Amino acid sequence: MATKKVAAKKPVAKKAAAKKPRLLAGGNPQIAKGEGDAPVQAYIAAVPGWKQDVSRRLDALVVATVPGVKKAVKWNSPFYGLEGNGWFLSFHCFTKYIKVSFFRGADLRPLPPGTSTQEAVRYLDIGDGASVDESQLADWIRQAAALPGWNS
Protein backbone atom coordinates (compact mmCIF):
# COMPACT_ATOMS: atom_id res chain seq x y z
CA MET A 1 0.00 0.00 0.00
CA ALA A 2 1.40 3.38 -0.97
CA THR A 3 1.73 6.01 1.73
CA LYS A 4 0.72 9.57 1.14
CA LYS A 5 2.76 12.45 2.36
CA VAL A 6 0.70 14.85 4.35
CA ALA A 7 1.80 18.41 4.07
CA ALA A 8 2.44 20.07 7.38
CA LYS A 9 -0.11 22.70 8.23
CA LYS A 10 1.17 26.22 8.21
CA PRO A 11 0.69 27.99 11.49
CA VAL A 12 -2.28 30.29 11.35
CA ALA A 13 -1.17 33.85 11.83
CA LYS A 14 -2.96 35.59 14.64
CA LYS A 15 -4.96 38.56 13.57
CA ALA A 16 -3.13 41.76 14.22
CA ALA A 17 -4.58 43.67 17.10
CA ALA A 18 -6.97 46.30 15.88
CA LYS A 19 -5.17 49.57 15.54
CA LYS A 20 -6.50 52.38 17.65
CA PRO A 21 -7.68 55.32 15.58
CA ARG A 22 -5.26 58.19 15.38
CA LEU A 23 -6.27 61.22 17.40
CA LEU A 24 -6.28 64.44 15.44
CA ALA A 25 -6.06 67.96 16.85
CA GLY A 26 -8.08 68.38 20.03
CA GLY A 27 -8.38 64.62 20.56
CA ASN A 28 -10.83 64.15 17.69
CA PRO A 29 -10.57 60.53 16.44
CA GLN A 30 -9.75 59.85 12.80
CA ILE A 31 -12.46 57.39 11.81
CA ALA A 32 -13.12 56.12 8.29
CA LYS A 33 -16.18 57.57 6.63
CA GLY A 34 -19.12 55.19 6.99
CA GLU A 35 -22.88 54.86 7.30
CA GLY A 36 -24.71 53.35 10.27
CA ASP A 37 -24.23 52.91 13.99
CA ALA A 38 -20.94 50.96 13.86
CA PRO A 39 -18.70 53.83 12.68
CA VAL A 40 -20.36 56.20 15.17
CA GLN A 41 -19.72 53.74 18.01
CA ALA A 42 -16.10 53.33 16.82
CA TYR A 43 -15.75 57.12 16.94
CA ILE A 44 -17.20 57.31 20.44
CA ALA A 45 -15.00 54.44 21.68
CA ALA A 46 -11.91 56.29 20.42
CA VAL A 47 -12.77 59.66 21.99
CA PRO A 48 -10.41 60.33 24.93
CA GLY A 49 -11.22 61.20 28.54
CA TRP A 50 -14.29 63.11 29.66
CA LYS A 51 -15.29 63.76 26.03
CA GLN A 52 -16.14 60.06 25.63
CA ASP A 53 -18.81 60.24 28.33
CA VAL A 54 -20.30 63.38 26.76
CA SER A 55 -20.22 61.74 23.30
CA ARG A 56 -22.01 58.63 24.62
CA ARG A 57 -24.65 60.79 26.27
CA LEU A 58 -25.18 62.90 23.12
CA ASP A 59 -25.58 59.76 21.00
CA ALA A 60 -28.03 58.21 23.48
CA LEU A 61 -30.04 61.44 23.70
CA VAL A 62 -30.38 61.71 19.91
CA VAL A 63 -31.42 58.04 19.64
CA ALA A 64 -33.99 58.43 22.45
CA THR A 65 -35.36 61.68 21.02
CA VAL A 66 -35.55 60.86 17.30
CA PRO A 67 -37.05 57.47 16.41
CA GLY A 68 -35.48 56.02 13.27
CA VAL A 69 -32.47 58.34 13.34
CA LYS A 70 -29.85 57.61 10.68
CA LYS A 71 -26.16 57.81 11.66
CA ALA A 72 -22.88 58.20 9.82
CA VAL A 73 -19.31 59.37 10.29
CA LYS A 74 -18.21 62.03 7.83
CA TRP A 75 -15.16 64.26 8.08
CA ASN A 76 -14.21 62.56 11.38
CA SER A 77 -17.47 63.55 13.06
CA PRO A 78 -20.72 61.70 13.84
CA PHE A 79 -23.72 62.92 11.84
CA TYR A 80 -27.40 62.36 12.62
CA GLY A 81 -30.30 62.63 10.20
CA LEU A 82 -33.51 61.15 8.90
CA GLU A 83 -33.89 59.16 5.70
CA GLY A 84 -35.05 61.46 2.92
CA ASN A 85 -34.73 64.54 5.13
CA GLY A 86 -30.97 65.08 5.39
CA TRP A 87 -28.62 65.64 8.33
CA PHE A 88 -29.77 67.81 11.24
CA LEU A 89 -26.93 67.51 13.79
CA SER A 90 -23.26 66.65 14.14
CA PHE A 91 -20.62 66.95 16.84
CA HIS A 92 -16.85 67.30 16.86
CA CYS A 93 -14.20 67.10 19.60
CA PHE A 94 -11.93 70.04 20.26
CA THR A 95 -9.28 70.36 22.97
CA LYS A 96 -11.47 71.98 25.63
CA TYR A 97 -15.00 71.24 24.43
CA ILE A 98 -17.30 69.28 22.15
CA LYS A 99 -19.06 71.39 19.54
CA VAL A 100 -22.61 70.29 18.75
CA SER A 101 -23.68 71.66 15.35
CA PHE A 102 -27.32 72.24 14.47
CA PHE A 103 -27.38 72.70 10.69
CA ARG A 104 -30.67 74.63 10.81
CA GLY A 105 -30.04 76.02 14.28
CA ALA A 106 -31.14 79.56 13.40
CA ASP A 107 -34.68 78.13 13.15
CA LEU A 108 -34.62 76.64 16.68
CA ARG A 109 -36.30 78.32 19.65
CA PRO A 110 -34.73 79.44 21.84
CA LEU A 111 -31.63 79.83 19.71
CA PRO A 112 -28.64 77.69 20.67
CA PRO A 113 -25.95 80.05 22.01
CA GLY A 114 -23.11 79.61 19.52
CA THR A 115 -23.17 81.57 16.28
CA SER A 116 -21.57 80.59 12.99
CA THR A 117 -20.26 82.28 9.87
CA GLN A 118 -22.99 80.28 8.11
CA GLU A 119 -26.29 82.02 8.68
CA ALA A 120 -28.41 78.90 9.31
CA VAL A 121 -25.97 77.07 11.61
CA ARG A 122 -25.90 77.39 15.40
CA TYR A 123 -23.67 75.63 17.94
CA LEU A 124 -23.67 74.40 21.50
CA ASP A 125 -20.22 73.97 23.08
CA ILE A 126 -19.98 71.48 25.95
CA GLY A 127 -16.85 71.74 28.12
CA ASP A 128 -15.42 69.45 30.80
CA GLY A 129 -17.77 69.43 33.77
CA ALA A 130 -20.26 71.75 32.06
CA SER A 131 -23.83 71.62 33.22
CA VAL A 132 -26.04 70.76 30.25
CA ASP A 133 -29.78 71.25 30.31
CA GLU A 134 -30.67 67.89 28.74
CA SER A 135 -34.33 68.82 28.51
CA GLN A 136 -33.45 71.89 26.42
CA LEU A 137 -30.94 69.90 24.36
CA ALA A 138 -33.56 67.20 23.66
CA ASP A 139 -36.02 69.92 22.61
CA TRP A 140 -33.46 71.39 20.16
CA ILE A 141 -32.77 67.90 18.80
CA ARG A 142 -36.52 67.27 18.33
CA GLN A 143 -36.96 70.64 16.59
CA ALA A 144 -33.89 70.15 14.40
CA ALA A 145 -35.03 66.69 13.28
CA ALA A 146 -38.39 68.12 12.18
CA LEU A 147 -36.74 70.64 9.82
CA PRO A 148 -35.42 69.90 6.35
CA GLY A 149 -31.80 68.84 6.88
CA TRP A 150 -28.49 69.32 5.13
CA ASN A 151 -27.72 66.91 2.30
CA SER A 152 -24.17 65.91 1.48
N, C-alpha and C positions, 0 to 999 in steps of 0.2 A: 504494500500500500504506500502510495506516495505521500510525503508530508508536505504540508503547505507552510510557507513562511508567513508569519503574521507580522505585519508592520507594527512597530512600536507606536503607541499613541503619543502624539505631541502634547506636551503639557499645555493646558488651556491657560491662556494669559488672563490674568485677573483684569477686570475692567478698571481703567484708571479712575481714581477718585474724581468725582465731579468737581470741576474747577469752580471756585467761588467767583461770582461776577466782580469785575473790576469796579472800584468806586471812583466816580468822577468827582469833579469839584463839588464841595459841600457835602460829600458823602452820598451823592445820588448814584444808585447802582446802574451799571451799564447792562441792560437786559435786551436781548434780541427782540425785535419787533414781532408781535404775534397777537392773534385774536383769542379771546376766551379767558376763562378764569386762571388757567395754569400760568401764563406769563405774568399776570398780575400778582399771583401768590408768590412766584419766584422773585419778583421785584420786592415785595413786602418782606420776604425772608432775608433778602440781602441788605435791607436798609439797616444802618447801624444805630445802636443805642436807643435813646428815648424816642427817636423818630419812627422806629419800628412799631412801637405801641400805638403812636398816633396814626400811623398808616393803617394798621389793623383795624383800629376803631373807625377811621374814615370809610374804609372798604365795607365794614359791617353795617355802618349807618346807611350808606348808599343802597346796599342790598336790601336792608330792612325797609327802607323808605320807598324804593322804586321797584315794584314787582316786574320781573322780566328784563332787568337791566342787562345790557350788553357790555362786555369789558374787552379791553385791549391794552397792549403796551405799544406806544408810539413815541419816538424821540426820547426814550428812556424815562417815560412817565406813564402811569396808569391813566386810562381814559374810560369814561362811563357814558353810555348813550342808550338810545332805544332804537330797535330795528326800524328802518324807514324814517326815522326822525333826526338822526345825526347825534353828535356828541354834545353833552351839556356840561360836563365837568371833567377836570383833570387835576392832578396834584404833582408836585415836584419838590424834592428835598434840596434845601440850601444849607449852608453851614449852621445858621442859628435859628432856622424856622422851616416849616413846610408851607409852601404856597399853594392854596386851593384856588383854582381858576374856574370861574363861572363864565362860560363863553357868551351868554346873554345876560350877564349880571346886571347891566344897567336897567333891565326890565324887572328886576326883583325888588320886593318891598318888605321891609326897609332895605335900602341899598347895602350890599356888603361894603366894608370900610375901605378896601384898597382899590385905588384907581389904576387905570392902564392908559397907555398911549393909544390903544385901540378903543374907540368910543363905546362899543357894546360890552367889553370885558370888564369884570370886577373881580377883586381878589379878597381872600381871607388868609392872613398869615398866622400860623400857629407856632409859637415858640415853646421852648422847653419849660414845662411847668405852667404853661398858660391855662387860664380858666376858659373853657369853651362852653358857650351856651348851646348844648346839643339840641335843644328844642328849636332854637332859632336856626341852627345849621340844617336840621332836618326839614324845616319849613323852606329854606332856600333851595335845598336839594329837590324837594317836591315841586316847587315853582319852576325851577330850571328844567326839570324833566318834562314839564308840560309845554314848554316853549319849543319852537322849531330849533333844532340844534345845528352845530357846525359840522359840515361834511368835509372829509379829507380823502 
